[in-house]
Amino acid sequence: EAARLFGEVAGIRTAPCDAAPYYLAQIAFADKDYKKAAREGKRLLDNPGVSPEYRSETERIVGESLYFTGHEKEGVAYLSRYVAEAEAPLPSATYLLGVEEYRAGRYAKAIEWLTPASGELSALGQSACLYIGQSYLQQGNYDAASMALQKACRMDFDDATREMAYYD
């Protein structure tokens, strides 16, 4: 019902209706409709008069949504702006930035971005620990790698991640 009502006023670019795309993006993101979340978020960000209180979180929603729909590079640009603006960035955003740094072979930066997510007691935290361990392996820091990989092994959120950490 909220999505329907926000949709009715989403085209109005004056307050308070100008925030409707923010809420539509959040609803779509929660529903895992990432294409719609990115579209609604971009609509909000295209409004130069949008309140700063909505901008940062919208950057995250758009960034993660683009990333999840296969537009990683574009998503990373939004996520980078989000973490630069946010006082306490969400671990999901720093995790995705860390994964991209790992894929690019920038292991020290990957560890830096993944560390906040590694404290999460979830599949995200377990995966962050695995990536951190693999990053340390690439750097030749076997003691730190062992600690990170053991932490990933002790978590039981994702069996495949646990197995990979065990073998690493």
DSSP file (Angstrom, degrees, kcal/mol; ACC not computed):
  #  RESIDUE AA STRUCTURE BP1 BP2  ACC     N-H-->O    O-->H-N    N-H-->O    O-->H-N    TCO  KAPPA ALPHA  PHI   PSI    X-CA   Y-CA   Z-CA
    1    1 A E     >        0   0    0      0, 0.0     4,-2.4     0, 0.0     5,-0.2   0.000 360.0 360.0 360.0 -41.3    0.0    0.0    0.0
    2    2 A A  H  >  +     0   0    0      1,-0.2     4,-3.0     2,-0.2     5,-0.3   0.920 360.0  51.3 -61.9 -42.7    2.8    2.4    0.8
    3    3 A A  H  > S+     0   0    0      1,-0.2     4,-2.3     2,-0.2    -1,-0.2   0.900 109.8  50.2 -61.7 -40.2    4.5    1.7   -2.5
    4    4 A R  H  > S+     0   0    0      2,-0.2     4,-1.3     1,-0.2    -1,-0.2   0.939 113.5  44.7 -62.8 -47.1    1.2    2.5   -4.3
    5    5 A L  H  X S+     0   0    0     -4,-2.4     4,-0.7     1,-0.2     3,-0.3   0.903 114.1  48.0 -67.6 -41.5    0.7    5.7   -2.4
    6    6 A F  H >X S+     0   0    0     -4,-3.0     3,-0.9     1,-0.2     4,-0.7   0.884 107.7  58.3 -64.3 -36.2    4.3    6.9   -2.9
    7    7 A G  H 3< S+     0   0    0     -4,-2.3     3,-0.4    -5,-0.3     4,-0.3   0.825  98.2  59.9 -61.8 -31.8    4.0    6.0   -6.6
    8    8 A E  H 3< S+     0   0    0     -4,-1.3    -1,-0.2    -3,-0.3    -2,-0.2   0.784 117.3  29.8 -67.6 -26.7    1.1    8.4   -7.0
    9    9 A V  H X< S+     0   0    0     -3,-0.9     3,-1.7    -4,-0.7    -1,-0.2   0.339  87.5 105.9-113.8   5.6    3.2   11.4   -5.9
   10   10 A A  T 3< S+     0   0    0     -4,-0.7    -2,-0.1    -3,-0.4    -1,-0.1   0.747  76.0  57.3 -62.7 -25.3    6.7   10.2   -7.1
   11   11 A G  T 3  S+     0   0    0     -4,-0.3     2,-0.5    -3,-0.1    -1,-0.3   0.575  81.8  98.7 -83.2  -8.4    6.7   12.6  -10.1
   12   12 A I    <   -     0   0    0     -3,-1.7     8,-0.2     5,-0.2    -3,-0.0  -0.697  56.5-164.4 -84.0 124.2    6.3   15.7   -7.9
   13   13 A R        +     0   0    0     -2,-0.5     2,-0.3     2,-0.1    -1,-0.1   0.131  58.8  86.4-100.5  20.5    9.6   17.4   -7.3
   14   14 A T  S >> S-     0   0    0      1,-0.0     4,-1.1    36,-0.0     3,-0.7  -0.874  84.8 -51.5-117.7 155.4    8.7   19.7   -4.4
   15   15 A A  T 34 S+     0   0    0     -2,-0.3    -2,-0.1     1,-0.3    -1,-0.0  -0.327 116.0  12.1 -64.7 145.6    8.6   18.9   -0.7
   16   16 A P  T >4 S+     0   0    0      0, 0.0     3,-1.4     0, 0.0    -1,-0.3  -0.987 128.8  50.9 -89.2  -2.7    7.3   16.7    0.8
   17   17 A C  G X4 S+     0   0    0     -3,-0.7     3,-2.0     1,-0.3    -2,-0.2   0.713  91.8  77.9 -68.9 -19.7    6.6   14.6   -2.3
   18   18 A D  G 3< S+     0   0    0     -4,-1.1    -1,-0.3     1,-0.3     4,-0.2   0.678  88.1  59.8 -65.6 -14.7   10.2   14.9   -3.6
   19   19 A A  G X> S+     0   0    0     -3,-1.4     4,-1.5    -5,-0.2     3,-0.8   0.515  76.6  95.1 -88.2  -5.6   11.2   12.2   -1.1
   20   20 A A  H <> S+     0   0    0     -3,-2.0     4,-2.6     1,-0.3     5,-0.2   0.887  79.3  55.3 -55.7 -43.2    8.8    9.6   -2.6
   21   21 A P  H 3> S+     0   0    0      0, 0.0     4,-2.6     0, 0.0    -1,-0.3   0.846 103.0  58.4 -60.6 -29.9   11.5    8.0   -4.8
   22   22 A Y  H <> S+     0   0    0     -3,-0.8     4,-2.2    -4,-0.2    -2,-0.2   0.951 110.6  40.6 -60.6 -49.2   13.6    7.5   -1.7
   23   23 A Y  H  X S+     0   0    0     -4,-1.5     4,-2.5     2,-0.2    -1,-0.2   0.865 114.0  52.9 -70.7 -35.3   10.9    5.4   -0.1
   24   24 A L  H  X S+     0   0    0     -4,-2.6     4,-2.6    -5,-0.2    -1,-0.2   0.900 109.5  49.8 -65.0 -38.9   10.0    3.6   -3.3
   25   25 A A  H  X S+     0   0    0     -4,-2.6     4,-2.6    -5,-0.2    -2,-0.2   0.919 111.4  48.7 -64.5 -43.0   13.7    2.7   -3.7
   26   26 A Q  H  X S+     0   0    0     -4,-2.2     4,-2.5     2,-0.2    -2,-0.2   0.916 112.5  47.9 -63.2 -42.5   13.8    1.4   -0.1
   27   27 A I  H  X S+     0   0    0     -4,-2.5     4,-1.8     2,-0.2    -2,-0.2   0.938 113.5  47.0 -63.8 -46.4   10.7   -0.7   -0.6
   28   28 A A  H  <>S+     0   0    0     -4,-2.6     5,-3.0     1,-0.2    -2,-0.2   0.898 112.2  50.9 -63.0 -40.2   12.0   -2.1   -3.9
   29   29 A F  H ><5S+     0   0    0     -4,-2.6     3,-1.6     1,-0.2    -1,-0.2   0.924 109.4  50.0 -63.5 -44.1   15.3   -2.9   -2.4
   30   30 A A  H 3<5S+     0   0    0     -4,-2.5    -1,-0.2     1,-0.3    -2,-0.2   0.836 110.9  50.2 -62.7 -32.1   13.7   -4.7    0.6
   31   31 A D  T 3<5S-     0   0    0     -4,-1.8    -1,-0.3    -5,-0.2    -2,-0.2   0.403 116.1-118.3 -84.7   2.6   11.6   -6.7   -2.0
   32   32 A K  T < 5S+     0   0    0     -3,-1.6     2,-1.2     1,-0.2    -3,-0.2   0.747  70.7 139.2  63.6  26.2   14.9   -7.6   -3.9
   33   33 A D     >< +     0   0    0     -5,-3.0     4,-2.3     1,-0.2    -1,-0.2  -0.686  23.5 170.3 -94.8  77.0   13.6   -5.7   -7.0
   34   34 A Y  H  >  +     0   0    0     -2,-1.2     4,-2.5     1,-0.2     5,-0.2   0.803  67.3  56.3 -68.4 -32.5   17.0   -4.3   -7.6
   35   35 A K  H  > S+     0   0    0      2,-0.2     4,-2.2     1,-0.2    -1,-0.2   0.936 112.2  43.1 -63.5 -44.4   16.3   -2.8  -11.0
   36   36 A K  H  > S+     0   0    0      2,-0.2     4,-2.9     1,-0.2     5,-0.3   0.895 112.0  54.0 -68.3 -39.0   13.4   -0.8   -9.7
   37   37 A A  H  X S+     0   0    0     -4,-2.3     4,-2.4     1,-0.2    -2,-0.2   0.920 111.1  45.7 -61.3 -43.5   15.4    0.2   -6.6
   38   38 A A  H  X S+     0   0    0     -4,-2.5     4,-2.6     2,-0.2     5,-0.2   0.918 113.5  49.7 -65.3 -43.0   18.2    1.6   -8.8
   39   39 A R  H  X S+     0   0    0     -4,-2.2     4,-1.9    -5,-0.2    -2,-0.2   0.935 114.4  43.3 -61.8 -47.8   15.7    3.3  -11.1
   40   40 A E  H  X S+     0   0    0     -4,-2.9     4,-1.8     2,-0.2    -1,-0.2   0.897 114.5  50.7 -67.1 -39.8   13.9    5.0   -8.2
   41   41 A G  H  X S+     0   0    0     -4,-2.4     4,-2.5    -5,-0.3    -2,-0.2   0.910 109.3  50.1 -64.3 -42.1   17.1    5.9   -6.4
   42   42 A K  H  X S+     0   0    0     -4,-2.6     4,-1.8     1,-0.2    -1,-0.2   0.880 106.7  56.3 -63.3 -36.8   18.6    7.5   -9.5
   43   43 A R  H  < S+     0   0    0     -4,-1.9     4,-0.4    -5,-0.2    -1,-0.2   0.918 109.9  45.4 -61.1 -42.1   15.4    9.5  -10.0
   44   44 A L  H >< S+     0   0    0     -4,-1.8     3,-1.5     1,-0.2     6,-0.2   0.931 111.8  50.8 -65.8 -45.5   15.8   10.9   -6.5
   45   45 A L  H 3< S+     0   0    0     -4,-2.5    -1,-0.2     1,-0.3    -2,-0.2   0.749 101.2  63.9 -67.4 -22.8   19.5   11.6   -7.0
   46   46 A D  T 3< S+     0   0    0     -4,-1.8    -1,-0.3    -5,-0.2    -2,-0.2   0.641  82.7  89.7 -73.4 -13.8   18.7   13.4  -10.3
   47   47 A N    X   -     0   0    0     -3,-1.5     3,-1.9    -4,-0.4    -1,-0.0  -0.757  66.2-160.1 -86.4 109.1   16.8   16.0   -8.3
   48   48 A P  T 3  S+     0   0    0      0, 0.0    -1,-0.2     0, 0.0    -3,-0.0   0.733  88.6  56.8 -64.1 -20.0   19.4   18.7   -7.3
   49   49 A G  T 3  S+     0   0    0    -36,-0.1   -31,-0.1    -3,-0.1    -3,-0.0   0.316  76.3 132.6 -93.1   9.7   17.2   20.0   -4.5
   50   50 A V    <   -     0   0    0     -3,-1.9     5,-0.1    -6,-0.2   -31,-0.1  -0.325  66.9-102.1 -64.6 142.5   16.9   16.6   -2.7
   51   51 A S    >>  -     0   0    0      1,-0.1     3,-1.8     2,-0.0     4,-1.1  -0.387  21.8-129.2 -64.5 136.8   17.5   16.8    1.0
   52   52 A P  H 3> S+     0   0    0      0, 0.0     4,-1.0     0, 0.0    -1,-0.1   0.768 104.5  70.9 -59.2 -24.9   21.0   15.6    2.0
   53   53 A E  H 34 S+     0   0    0      1,-0.2     4,-0.4     2,-0.1    -2,-0.0   0.772 106.3  37.4 -64.4 -23.5   19.4   13.3    4.6
   54   54 A Y  H <> S+     0   0    0     -3,-1.8     4,-2.0     2,-0.1    -1,-0.2   0.722 102.5  74.1 -95.1 -25.9   18.2   11.1    1.7
   55   55 A R  H  X S+     0   0    0     -4,-1.1     4,-2.2     1,-0.2     5,-0.2   0.915  93.8  47.3 -60.5 -51.6   21.2   11.4   -0.6
   56   56 A S  H  X S+     0   0    0     -4,-1.0     4,-1.6     1,-0.2    -1,-0.2   0.938 115.1  43.7 -60.1 -51.7   23.7    9.2    1.2
   57   57 A E  H  > S+     0   0    0     -4,-0.4     4,-2.5     1,-0.2    -1,-0.2   0.856 112.0  54.8 -64.3 -34.0   21.4    6.2    1.9
   58   58 A T  H  X S+     0   0    0     -4,-2.0     4,-2.8     1,-0.2     5,-0.3   0.884 102.8  56.3 -66.4 -37.6   20.1    6.5   -1.7
   59   59 A E  H  X S+     0   0    0     -4,-2.2     4,-2.6     2,-0.2    -1,-0.2   0.911 109.7  47.0 -57.6 -41.8   23.7    6.2   -3.0
   60   60 A R  H  X S+     0   0    0     -4,-1.6     4,-3.2     2,-0.2     5,-0.3   0.940 111.9  48.6 -65.5 -47.7   24.0    2.9   -1.1
   61   61 A I  H  X S+     0   0    0     -4,-2.5     4,-2.2     1,-0.2    -2,-0.2   0.930 115.7  43.8 -59.8 -46.2   20.7    1.6   -2.3
   62   62 A V  H  X S+     0   0    0     -4,-2.8     4,-2.8     2,-0.2     5,-0.2   0.931 115.1  49.9 -64.5 -45.2   21.5    2.4   -5.9
   63   63 A G  H  X S+     0   0    0     -4,-2.6     4,-2.3    -5,-0.3    -2,-0.2   0.937 114.5  42.0 -60.9 -49.1   25.1    1.1   -5.6
   64   64 A E  H  X S+     0   0    0     -4,-3.2     4,-2.6     2,-0.2    -1,-0.2   0.895 114.8  52.1 -66.4 -38.3   24.1   -2.2   -4.1
   65   65 A S  H  X S+     0   0    0     -4,-2.2     4,-1.1    -5,-0.3    -2,-0.2   0.930 111.1  46.2 -63.8 -45.5   21.2   -2.6   -6.5
   66   66 A L  H ><>S+     0   0    0     -4,-2.8     5,-2.8     1,-0.2     3,-0.5   0.917 112.6  51.5 -62.2 -42.1   23.4   -2.0   -9.6
   67   67 A Y  H ><5S+     0   0    0     -4,-2.3     3,-1.6    -5,-0.2     5,-0.2   0.926 109.0  49.9 -59.8 -46.0   26.0   -4.4   -8.2
   68   68 A F  H 3<5S+     0   0    0     -4,-2.6    -1,-0.2     1,-0.3    -2,-0.2   0.687 107.8  54.6 -70.0 -17.6   23.4   -7.1   -7.7
   69   69 A T  T <<5S-     0   0    0     -4,-1.1    -1,-0.3    -3,-0.5    -2,-0.2   0.230 126.8 -95.5-100.3  14.4   22.1   -6.7  -11.2
   70   70 A G  T < 5S+     0   0    0     -3,-1.6     2,-0.7     1,-0.1     3,-0.2   0.533  95.1 114.9  91.2   6.0   25.5   -7.2  -12.8
   71   71 A H     >< +     0   0    0     -5,-2.8     4,-2.5    -6,-0.2     5,-0.2  -0.509  32.3 156.0-104.9  62.3   26.6   -3.5  -13.1
   72   72 A E  H  >  +     0   0    0     -2,-0.7     4,-2.8    -5,-0.2     5,-0.2   0.896  66.0  50.2 -59.6 -47.6   29.4   -3.8  -10.7
   73   73 A K  H  > S+     0   0    0      1,-0.2     4,-1.5     2,-0.2    -1,-0.2   0.923 114.5  43.9 -61.5 -45.5   31.5   -0.9  -11.9
   74   74 A E  H  > S+     0   0    0      1,-0.2     4,-1.5     2,-0.2    -1,-0.2   0.901 114.0  52.0 -65.2 -40.2   28.6    1.6  -11.9
   75   75 A G  H  X S+     0   0    0     -4,-2.5     4,-2.5     1,-0.2    -2,-0.2   0.888 104.7  55.5 -62.8 -40.1   27.5    0.3   -8.5
   76   76 A V  H  X S+     0   0    0     -4,-2.8     4,-2.7     1,-0.2    -1,-0.2   0.865 102.6  57.0 -62.1 -36.8   31.0    0.7   -7.0
   77   77 A A  H  X S+     0   0    0     -4,-1.5     4,-1.6     2,-0.2    -1,-0.2   0.925 110.6  43.3 -61.2 -43.9   30.9    4.4   -8.0
   78   78 A Y  H  X S+     0   0    0     -4,-1.5     4,-2.3     2,-0.2    -2,-0.2   0.914 114.1  50.7 -66.6 -42.9   27.7    4.9   -6.0
   79   79 A L  H  X S+     0   0    0     -4,-2.5     4,-2.7     1,-0.2     5,-0.2   0.873 106.7  54.6 -65.0 -36.5   29.0    2.9   -3.1
   80   80 A S  H  X S+     0   0    0     -4,-2.7     4,-1.6     2,-0.2    -1,-0.2   0.910 109.8  46.7 -63.3 -41.6   32.3    4.9   -3.0
   81   81 A R  H  X S+     0   0    0     -4,-1.6     4,-1.5    -5,-0.2    -2,-0.2   0.898 111.2  53.8 -65.3 -39.4   30.3    8.1   -2.7
   82   82 A Y  H >X S+     0   0    0     -4,-2.3     4,-2.7     1,-0.2     3,-0.5   0.954 109.4  45.1 -59.9 -51.2   28.1    6.6   -0.1
   83   83 A V  H 3< S+     0   0    0     -4,-2.7    -1,-0.2     1,-0.3    -2,-0.2   0.811 110.9  55.1 -67.0 -27.7   31.0    5.5    2.2
   84   84 A A  H 3< S+     0   0    0     -4,-1.6    -1,-0.3    -5,-0.2    -2,-0.2   0.824 117.4  35.8 -70.7 -30.1   32.6    8.9    1.7
   85   85 A E  H << S+     0   0    0     -4,-1.5    -2,-0.2    -3,-0.5     2,-0.2   0.783  99.4  88.8 -92.7 -31.1   29.4   10.6    2.9
   86   86 A A     <  -     0   0    0     -4,-2.7    -4,-0.0    -5,-0.2     0, 0.0  -0.445  63.1-149.0 -77.6 139.4   28.2    8.2    5.6
   87   87 A E  S    S+     0   0    0      1,-0.3    -1,-0.1    -2,-0.2    -4,-0.0   0.905  98.0  14.3 -68.8 -41.9   29.4    8.6    9.2
   88   88 A A  S    S-     0   0    0     -3,-0.0    -1,-0.3     0, 0.0    -5,-0.0  -0.760  87.2-150.0-135.5  86.5   29.1    4.8    9.7
   89   89 A P        -     0   0    0      0, 0.0    -6,-0.1     0, 0.0    -7,-0.0  -0.227  26.2-104.7 -59.5 144.1   28.8    3.0    6.4
   90   90 A L    >>  -     0   0    0      1,-0.1     4,-1.6     4,-0.0     3,-1.0  -0.415  24.6-121.8 -67.5 143.7   26.8   -0.3    6.5
   91   91 A P  H 3> S+     0   0    0      0, 0.0     4,-2.5     0, 0.0    26,-0.2   0.799 109.3  65.1 -57.9 -29.9   29.0   -3.4    6.3
   92   92 A S  H 3> S+     0   0    0      1,-0.2     4,-1.7     2,-0.2     5,-0.1   0.883 104.6  45.4 -62.1 -36.3   27.2   -4.6    3.1
   93   93 A A  H <> S+     0   0    0     -3,-1.0     4,-2.0     2,-0.2    -1,-0.2   0.924 114.0  46.4 -72.8 -45.0   28.6   -1.6    1.3
   94   94 A T  H  X S+     0   0    0     -4,-1.6     4,-2.3     1,-0.2    -2,-0.2   0.853 109.7  57.0 -67.4 -31.5   32.1   -1.9    2.5
   95   95 A Y  H  X S+     0   0    0     -4,-2.5     4,-2.6    -5,-0.2    -1,-0.2   0.951 107.1  46.9 -60.9 -49.9   32.0   -5.7    1.8
   96   96 A L  H  X S+     0   0    0     -4,-1.7     4,-2.0     1,-0.2    -2,-0.2   0.890 112.5  49.8 -62.8 -39.1   31.1   -5.1   -1.9
   97   97 A L  H  X S+     0   0    0     -4,-2.0     4,-2.0     1,-0.2    -1,-0.2   0.897 111.0  50.7 -64.5 -38.7   33.9   -2.5   -2.2
   98   98 A G  H  X S+     0   0    0     -4,-2.3     4,-2.5    15,-0.2    -2,-0.2   0.896 107.4  52.4 -65.1 -41.0   36.3   -5.0   -0.6
   99   99 A V  H  X S+     0   0    0     -4,-2.6     4,-2.6     1,-0.2    -1,-0.2   0.913 109.6  49.5 -61.5 -42.4   35.3   -7.7   -3.0
  100  100 A E  H  X S+     0   0    0     -4,-2.0     4,-1.6     2,-0.2    -1,-0.2   0.892 110.4  49.8 -65.8 -38.5   36.0   -5.4   -5.9
  101  101 A E  H  <>S+     0   0    0     -4,-2.0     5,-2.6     2,-0.2     4,-0.4   0.904 110.8  50.7 -64.8 -40.3   39.4   -4.5   -4.5
  102  102 A Y  H ><5S+     0   0    0     -4,-2.5     3,-1.7     1,-0.2    -2,-0.2   0.941 109.1  50.3 -60.7 -47.8   40.2   -8.2   -4.0
  103  103 A R  H 3<5S+     0   0    0     -4,-2.6    -1,-0.2     1,-0.3    -2,-0.2   0.822 109.3  52.3 -61.2 -30.8   39.2   -8.9   -7.6
  104  104 A A  T 3<5S-     0   0    0     -4,-1.6    -1,-0.3    -5,-0.2    -2,-0.2   0.493 118.2-113.1 -83.7  -3.6   41.5   -6.1   -8.8
  105  105 A G  T < 5S+     0   0    0     -3,-1.7     2,-1.1    -4,-0.4    -3,-0.2   0.654  76.8 131.7  82.0  14.9   44.4   -7.5   -6.8
  106  106 A R     >< +     0   0    0     -5,-2.6     4,-2.1     1,-0.2    -1,-0.2  -0.688  26.7 168.8 -98.9  79.5   44.6   -4.7   -4.3
  107  107 A Y  H  >  +     0   0    0     -2,-1.1     4,-2.5     1,-0.2    -1,-0.2   0.835  68.1  53.2 -69.6 -37.8   44.7   -6.9   -1.3
  108  108 A A  H  > S+     0   0    0      1,-0.2     4,-2.0     2,-0.2    -1,-0.2   0.921 113.5  44.8 -64.0 -42.1   45.6   -4.3    1.4
  109  109 A K  H  > S+     0   0    0      2,-0.2     4,-2.4     1,-0.2    -2,-0.2   0.873 110.7  55.2 -68.8 -36.5   42.7   -2.1    0.3
  110  110 A A  H  X S+     0   0    0     -4,-2.1     4,-2.7     2,-0.2     5,-0.2   0.934 108.0  48.6 -60.0 -46.2   40.4   -5.2    0.2
  111  111 A I  H  X S+     0   0    0     -4,-2.5     4,-2.0     1,-0.2    -1,-0.2   0.916 109.9  52.7 -60.6 -43.1   41.3   -6.1    3.8
  112  112 A E  H  < S+     0   0    0     -4,-2.0    -1,-0.2     1,-0.2    -2,-0.2   0.922 115.1  39.9 -58.9 -46.2   40.6   -2.5    4.8
  113  113 A W  H  < S+     0   0    0     -4,-2.4     4,-0.5     1,-0.2   -15,-0.2   0.853 117.2  48.9 -72.9 -34.7   37.1   -2.5    3.2
  114  114 A L  H  X S+     0   0    0     -4,-2.7     4,-1.5    -5,-0.2     3,-0.5   0.750  91.0  79.7 -79.0 -24.1   36.3   -6.1    4.3
  115  115 A T  H  X S+     0   0    0     -4,-2.0     4,-0.6     1,-0.2     3,-0.4   0.883  89.5  52.0 -56.3 -44.9   37.2   -5.7    8.0
  116  116 A P  H >4 S+     0   0    0      0, 0.0     3,-0.8     0, 0.0    -1,-0.2   0.893 112.2  47.5 -59.8 -35.8   34.0   -3.9    9.1
  117  117 A A  H >4 S+     0   0    0     -4,-0.5     3,-1.7    -3,-0.5    -2,-0.2   0.757  96.9  72.4 -74.2 -24.1   31.9   -6.6    7.5
  118  118 A S  H 3< S+     0   0    0     -4,-1.5    -1,-0.2    -3,-0.4    -3,-0.1   0.684  89.4  61.4 -68.3 -16.3   34.0   -9.4    9.1
  119  119 A G  T << S+     0   0    0     -3,-0.8    -1,-0.3    -4,-0.6     2,-0.3   0.545  80.6 106.1 -84.9  -7.0   32.5   -8.6   12.5
  120  120 A E  S <  S-     0   0    0     -3,-1.7     2,-1.5    -4,-0.1     8,-0.1  -0.539  70.3-137.8 -74.4 134.6   29.0   -9.4   11.3
  121  121 A L  S    S+     0   0    0     -2,-0.3     2,-0.3     4,-0.1    -1,-0.1  -0.633  74.2  82.2 -90.3  77.4   27.6  -12.7   12.6
  122  122 A S  S  > S-     0   0    0     -2,-1.5     4,-2.3    -4,-0.1    35,-0.2  -0.926 100.6 -82.3-162.1 176.5   26.1  -13.6    9.2
  123  123 A A  H  > S+     0   0    0     -2,-0.3     4,-2.5     1,-0.2     5,-0.2   0.852 127.7  57.1 -61.7 -33.8   26.9  -15.1    5.8
  124  124 A L  H  > S+     0   0    0      2,-0.2     4,-2.4     1,-0.2    -1,-0.2   0.935 107.8  45.8 -62.0 -47.0   28.2  -11.7    4.9
  125  125 A G  H  > S+     0   0    0      2,-0.2     4,-2.2     1,-0.2    -2,-0.2   0.889 112.2  51.4 -63.4 -39.9   30.7  -11.7    7.8
  126  126 A Q  H  X S+     0   0    0     -4,-2.3     4,-1.9     2,-0.2    -2,-0.2   0.922 111.6  46.7 -63.2 -44.5   31.7  -15.3    7.1
  127  127 A S  H  X S+     0   0    0     -4,-2.5     4,-2.6     2,-0.2    -2,-0.2   0.887 109.4  54.6 -65.9 -38.7   32.4  -14.4    3.4
  128  128 A A  H  X S+     0   0    0     -4,-2.4     4,-2.6     1,-0.2    -1,-0.2   0.912 107.2  51.1 -60.6 -42.1   34.3  -11.2    4.5
  129  129 A C  H  X S+     0   0    0     -4,-2.2     4,-2.6     2,-0.2    -1,-0.2   0.899 109.2  51.1 -61.8 -40.5   36.6  -13.4    6.7
  130  130 A L  H  X S+     0   0    0     -4,-1.9     4,-2.6     2,-0.2    -2,-0.2   0.944 111.7  46.1 -61.7 -48.5   37.2  -15.7    3.8
  131  131 A Y  H  X S+     0   0    0     -4,-2.6     4,-2.4     2,-0.2    -2,-0.2   0.891 112.1  51.5 -63.1 -39.0   38.2  -12.8    1.5
  132  132 A I  H  X S+     0   0    0     -4,-2.6     4,-2.6     2,-0.2    -1,-0.2   0.938 110.8  48.5 -62.5 -45.7   40.4  -11.3    4.2
  133  133 A G  H  X S+     0   0    0     -4,-2.6     4,-2.2     1,-0.2    -2,-0.2   0.918 112.3  47.9 -59.8 -44.2   42.1  -14.6    4.7
  134  134 A Q  H  X S+     0   0    0     -4,-2.6     4,-2.1     2,-0.2    -1,-0.2   0.862 110.2  53.1 -66.1 -34.9   42.7  -15.0    0.9
  135  135 A S  H  X S+     0   0    0     -4,-2.4     4,-1.4     2,-0.2    -2,-0.2   0.926 109.1  48.4 -65.0 -44.4   44.0  -11.5    0.7
  136  136 A Y  H  X>S+     0   0    0     -4,-2.6     5,-2.4     1,-0.2     4,-0.7   0.886 108.7  54.4 -63.2 -37.7   46.5  -12.2    3.5
  137  137 A L  H ><5S+     0   0    0     -4,-2.2     3,-1.1     1,-0.2    -1,-0.2   0.927 106.2  51.8 -59.3 -44.1   47.6  -15.3    1.7
  138  138 A Q  H 3<5S+     0   0    0     -4,-2.1    -1,-0.2     1,-0.3    -2,-0.2   0.808 110.9  48.4 -62.7 -29.3   48.2  -13.3   -1.5
  139  139 A Q  H 3<5S-     0   0    0     -4,-1.4    -1,-0.3    -5,-0.1    -2,-0.2   0.536 115.8-116.0 -87.3  -7.4   50.4  -10.9    0.6
  140  140 A G  T <<5S+     0   0    0     -3,-1.1     2,-1.3    -4,-0.7    -3,-0.2   0.632  72.3 135.6  82.2  13.5   52.3  -13.8    2.2
  141  141 A N     >< +     0   0    0     -5,-2.4     4,-2.1     1,-0.2    -1,-0.2  -0.698  23.6 170.0 -94.6  83.3   51.0  -13.0    5.7
  142  142 A Y  H  >  +     0   0    0     -2,-1.3     4,-2.4     1,-0.2    -1,-0.2   0.805  69.2  55.2 -71.8 -31.5   50.2  -16.6    6.7
  143  143 A D  H  > S+     0   0    0      2,-0.2     4,-2.0     1,-0.2    -1,-0.2   0.950 112.8  42.0 -66.2 -48.0   49.6  -16.0   10.4
  144  144 A A  H  > S+     0   0    0      1,-0.2     4,-2.2     2,-0.2     5,-0.2   0.885 114.4  53.0 -65.7 -38.1   46.9  -13.4    9.7
  145  145 A A  H  X S+     0   0    0     -4,-2.1     4,-2.8     1,-0.2     5,-0.2   0.924 107.6  51.5 -61.3 -44.4   45.5  -15.5    6.9
  146  146 A S  H  X S+     0   0    0     -4,-2.4     4,-2.4     1,-0.2    -1,-0.2   0.903 109.8  49.1 -60.6 -42.8   45.2  -18.5    9.2
  147  147 A M  H  X S+     0   0    0     -4,-2.0     4,-2.0     2,-0.2    -1,-0.2   0.929 113.8  45.3 -64.2 -44.8   43.3  -16.4   11.8
  148  148 A A  H  X S+     0   0    0     -4,-2.2     4,-2.0     1,-0.2    -2,-0.2   0.912 114.7  47.7 -66.0 -42.4   40.9  -15.0    9.3
  149  149 A L  H  X S+     0   0    0     -4,-2.8     4,-2.2     2,-0.2    -1,-0.2   0.873 109.7  52.7 -68.8 -36.1   40.3  -18.3    7.7
  150  150 A Q  H  X S+     0   0    0     -4,-2.4     4,-2.0    -5,-0.2    -1,-0.2   0.905 107.7  52.4 -63.3 -40.3   39.8  -20.1   11.0
  151  151 A K  H  X S+     0   0    0     -4,-2.0     4,-0.8     1,-0.2    -2,-0.2   0.916 109.9  48.3 -61.0 -42.4   37.2  -17.4   11.9
  152  152 A A  H  < S+     0   0    0     -4,-2.0     3,-0.5     1,-0.2    -1,-0.2   0.874 110.0  53.1 -65.0 -36.7   35.4  -18.2    8.6
  153  153 A C  H  < S+     0   0    0     -4,-2.2    -1,-0.2     1,-0.2    -2,-0.2   0.856 104.5  55.2 -66.5 -34.8   35.5  -21.9    9.3
  154  154 A R  H  < S+     0   0    0     -4,-2.0     2,-0.3    -5,-0.1    -1,-0.2   0.703  92.6  84.4 -74.3 -18.2   33.9  -21.5   12.8
  155  155 A M     <  -     0   0    0     -4,-0.8     3,-0.2    -3,-0.5   -34,-0.0  -0.628  61.2-163.1 -84.6 144.6   30.9  -19.7   11.3
  156  156 A D        +     0   0    0     -2,-0.3     3,-0.2     1,-0.1    -1,-0.1  -0.131  57.4 105.1-121.2  39.1   28.1  -21.9   10.1
  157  157 A F  S    S+     0   0    0      1,-0.3     2,-0.4   -35,-0.2   -34,-0.2   0.829  89.8  22.3 -85.5 -34.0   26.1  -19.6    7.9
  158  158 A D     >  -     0   0    0     -3,-0.2     4,-2.3     1,-0.1    -1,-0.3  -0.952  62.0-159.6-139.9 116.2   27.3  -20.9    4.5
  159  159 A D  H  > S+     0   0    0     -2,-0.4     4,-2.6     1,-0.2     5,-0.2   0.863  93.4  53.3 -64.5 -37.6   28.7  -24.4    4.1
  160  160 A A  H  > S+     0   0    0      2,-0.2     4,-2.4     1,-0.2    -1,-0.2   0.909 111.3  46.0 -66.0 -41.0   30.4  -23.6    0.8
  161  161 A T  H  > S+     0   0    0      2,-0.2     4,-2.5     1,-0.2    -2,-0.2   0.911 112.8  50.9 -65.8 -42.2   32.2  -20.6    2.3
  162  162 A R  H  X S+     0   0    0     -4,-2.3     4,-2.2     1,-0.2    -2,-0.2   0.917 111.2  47.9 -60.8 -44.7   33.1  -22.7    5.3
  163  163 A E  H  X S+     0   0    0     -4,-2.6     4,-2.4     2,-0.2     5,-0.2   0.916 111.4  49.6 -64.4 -44.2   34.6  -25.5    3.2
  164  164 A M  H  X S+     0   0    0     -4,-2.4     4,-2.3     1,-0.2    -1,-0.2   0.909 111.4  49.2 -63.2 -41.2   36.6  -23.1    1.0
  165  165 A A  H  < S+     0   0    0     -4,-2.5    -1,-0.2     1,-0.2    -2,-0.2   0.897 109.9  52.8 -64.1 -39.2   38.0  -21.4    4.1
  166  166 A Y  H  < S+     0   0    0     -4,-2.2    -2,-0.2    -5,-0.2    -1,-0.2   0.933 111.6  44.3 -61.2 -47.0   38.9  -24.8    5.6
  167  167 A Y  H  <        0   0    0     -4,-2.4    -1,-0.2     1,-0.3    -2,-0.2   0.849 360.0 360.0 -70.0 -33.3   40.8  -25.9    2.4
  168  168 A D     <        0   0    0     -4,-2.3    -1,-0.3    -5,-0.2    -2,-0.2   0.504 360.0 360.0 -66.0 360.0   42.6  -22.5    2.2
